[in-house]
């Protein structure tokens, strides 16, 4: 038997043990970071989810918006608009959308479809047939065409507009 042969317990030196402990620490940190990203994503901080859902209502209660504060670039998104009007008002509803919002999105559809679309200075005006119920819901389906902060205003003509912001992730 050779004197150069060593026992397997002698192979584990202090340097190897230190390396192993550092490897375990790095692995633990990696697992914690992956878990944190998963929790943040589920909560909606990396796209639509529980914490990114927003409501905005005008002071008179005639206009309400439902949207997500965090969206993804070039992914389908929805903006729901609820307008309360008096039942006696049978004139067409004129929804004013800031051109900054229209320029930052690719409009996929509007439900219900507007009767016409007009340009009013820096804004776009969507004209909708009035309903007898007094309550109207409009759904804008779109894709964000920009990345970063998106700030916009939406309102009913001759009333104060609601301002909202979204962050568009790459």
Secondary structure, 3 states (H helix, E strand, C coil): CCCCCCCHHHHCCHHHHHHHHHHHHHHHHHHHHHHHHHHHHHHCCCCCCCCCEEEEECCCCCEEEEEECEEEECCEEEEEEEEECCCCCCCCEEEEEEHHHHHHEEEEEEECCCCEEEEECCEEEEEECCCCCCEEEEEEEEEECCCEEEEEEEEECCCCCEEEEEEEEC
